[in-house]
Amino acid sequence: MQQQRGSLVCVGPGMILGAHITERCRNYIEQADVVFMSCHPIVESWIASMNNDVRSLQGFYGEGKDRRETYRQMQDAIMQQVRENKRVVGVFYGHPGIFAQVPHKSIAQAREEGFAAHMEPGISADACLYADMGIDPGRYGIQQYEASQFLFYQRQIDPSAYLLLWQIGHAGDVSLTTRQSGTAERQVLVDQLLQYYPGEHQVAIYECPFIITEHSKIDWYPLRSLATADISLVSTLVVPPCQPMKPAPEIVKKLNLIYQSA
């Protein structure tokens, strides 16, 4: 397909206001014909100072409105400008490819229609979590799921690795709206986790700082108390390993034989 003149780049300003944005992402914003944003209002005000045509996508959200419809409308708004052969940039909080459907779907649609489209990475919440909590994902391994997805589908958990559950403020919400779930839904989550971890196992609620003068939130609770913990829509659940990794001696033996015969 012949490439059209319009283009789309989805970028991320990182998690901490003004501290995480890359020069490459800033340049795309400054040189765009149209900039769409889905960020915190303060971040959007800051982004608006970089370009004369900056449009917030937050107006597509509505109380009780299905998020899937909101995302379709956001995608349509972005693609309309791309089809008008504009250089379009989408700015999505943190990393544009993490827990953000609109950037992925918009890029895929733009490419399908013959437009140049790609994504630029940003510093994400998991990168901040690893730094703030001193976690090396290569030491024990990391399992991570969106909290509601963890409940809606059958997952097998390895208690010898870290478990991260994102968006636990929405855990168990079947309405697919912007509402925060409550104690009853979180208790269902706790009950699921108690199949793998003891009730006294210490778990953490993590929240990344928003401005550079703030500190990260890391509050520890016994797992059995998680349902009544102080949780917001930006909270992440961190479950450390509760048992050692199990050796696989037969695999190691097989690998040693390969090494010795080389």
ChimeraX attribute file (.defattr): number of C-alpha atoms within 10 A of each C-alpha:
attribute: neighborCount
match mode: 1-to-1
recipient: residues
	/A:1	8
	/A:2	7
	/A:3	12
	/A:4	16
	/A:5	14
	/A:6	20
	/A:7	26
	/A:8	29
	/A:9	23
	/A:10	29
	/A:11	29
	/A:12	27
	/A:13	27
	/A:14	24
	/A:15	24
	/A:16	22
	/A:17	18
	/A:18	15
	/A:19	13
	/A:20	16
	/A:21	19
	/A:22	17
	/A:23	9
	/A:24	11
	/A:25	20
	/A:26	15
	/A:27	11
	/A:28	22
	/A:29	26
	/A:30	18
	/A:31	14
	/A:32	22
	/A:33	20
	/A:34	21
	/A:35	28
	/A:36	25
	/A:37	25
	/A:38	20
	/A:39	19
	/A:40	13
	/A:41	12
	/A:42	11
	/A:43	19
	/A:44	21
	/A:45	14
	/A:46	11
	/A:47	22
	/A:48	19
	/A:49	11
	/A:50	17
	/A:51	14
	/A:52	12
	/A:53	13
	/A:54	22
	/A:55	18
	/A:56	18
	/A:57	22
	/A:58	16
	/A:59	10
	/A:60	14
	/A:61	17
	/A:62	12
	/A:63	9
	/A:64	11
	/A:65	15
	/A:66	14
	/A:67	17
	/A:68	13
	/A:69	13
	/A:70	19
	/A:71	20
	/A:72	15
	/A:73	16
	/A:74	23
	/A:75	20
	/A:76	14
	/A:77	15
	/A:78	24
	/A:79	22
	/A:80	12
	/A:81	18
	/A:82	26
	/A:83	18
	/A:84	13
	/A:85	16
	/A:86	17
	/A:87	22
	/A:88	27
	/A:89	28
	/A:90	28
	/A:91	29
	/A:92	26
	/A:93	27
	/A:94	26
	/A:95	24
	/A:96	27
	/A:97	20
	/A:98	17
	/A:99	15
	/A:100	15
	/A:101	14
	/A:102	24
	/A:103	26
	/A:104	17
	/A:105	14
	/A:106	26
	/A:107	23
	/A:108	14
	/A:109	15
	/A:110	21
	/A:111	18
	/A:112	13
	/A:113	16
	/A:114	16
	/A:115	22
	/A:116	18
	/A:117	21
	/A:118	18
	/A:119	19
	/A:120	17
	/A:121	19
	/A:122	24
	/A:123	20
	/A:124	21
	/A:125	23
	/A:126	17
	/A:127	16
	/A:128	18
	/A:129	19
	/A:130	12
	/A:131	11
	/A:132	17
	/A:133	14
	/A:134	9
	/A:135	16
	/A:136	12
	/A:137	12
	/A:138	8
	/A:139	9
	/A:140	15
	/A:141	15
	/A:142	18
	/A:143	15
	/A:144	15
	/A:145	14
	/A:146	16
	/A:147	22
	/A:148	22
	/A:149	14
	/A:150	18
	/A:151	18
	/A:152	12
	/A:153	8
	/A:154	8
	/A:155	10
	/A:156	8
	/A:157	15
	/A:158	16
	/A:159	18
	/A:160	16
	/A:161	21
	/A:162	21
	/A:163	20
	/A:164	21
	/A:165	20
	/A:166	25
	/A:167	20
	/A:168	25
	/A:169	24
	/A:170	26
	/A:171	26
	/A:172	23
	/A:173	20
	/A:174	12
	/A:175	13
	/A:176	14
	/A:177	18
	/A:178	17
	/A:179	15
	/A:180	16
	/A:181	19
	/A:182	16
	/A:183	13
	/A:184	12
	/A:185	20
	/A:186	23
	/A:187	18
	/A:188	15
	/A:189	20
	/A:190	18
	/A:191	15
	/A:192	13
	/A:193	18
	/A:194	15
	/A:195	10
	/A:196	13
	/A:197	21
	/A:198	13
	/A:199	16
	/A:200	12
	/A:201	16
	/A:202	20
	/A:203	21
	/A:204	22
	/A:205	22
	/A:206	23
	/A:207	22
	/A:208	22
	/A:209	17
	/A:210	18
	/A:211	13
	/A:212	13
	/A:213	7
	/A:214	10
	/A:215	12
	/A:216	16
	/A:217	16
	/A:218	18
	/A:219	15
	/A:220	17
	/A:221	16
	/A:222	14
	/A:223	21
	/A:224	19
	/A:225	14
	/A:226	22
	/A:227	18
	/A:228	13
	/A:229	16
	/A:230	11
	/A:231	22
	/A:232	15
	/A:233	16
	/A:234	15
	/A:235	21
	/A:236	25
	/A:237	24
	/A:238	21
	/A:239	23
	/A:240	20
	/A:241	20
	/A:242	16
	/A:243	11
	/A:244	10
	/A:245	13
	/A:246	7
	/A:247	8
	/A:248	8
	/A:249	9
	/A:250	9
	/A:251	9
	/A:252	11
	/A:253	11
	/A:254	10
	/A:255	11
	/A:256	12
	/A:257	10
	/A:258	10
	/A:259	9
	/A:260	7
	/A:261	6
	/A:262	6
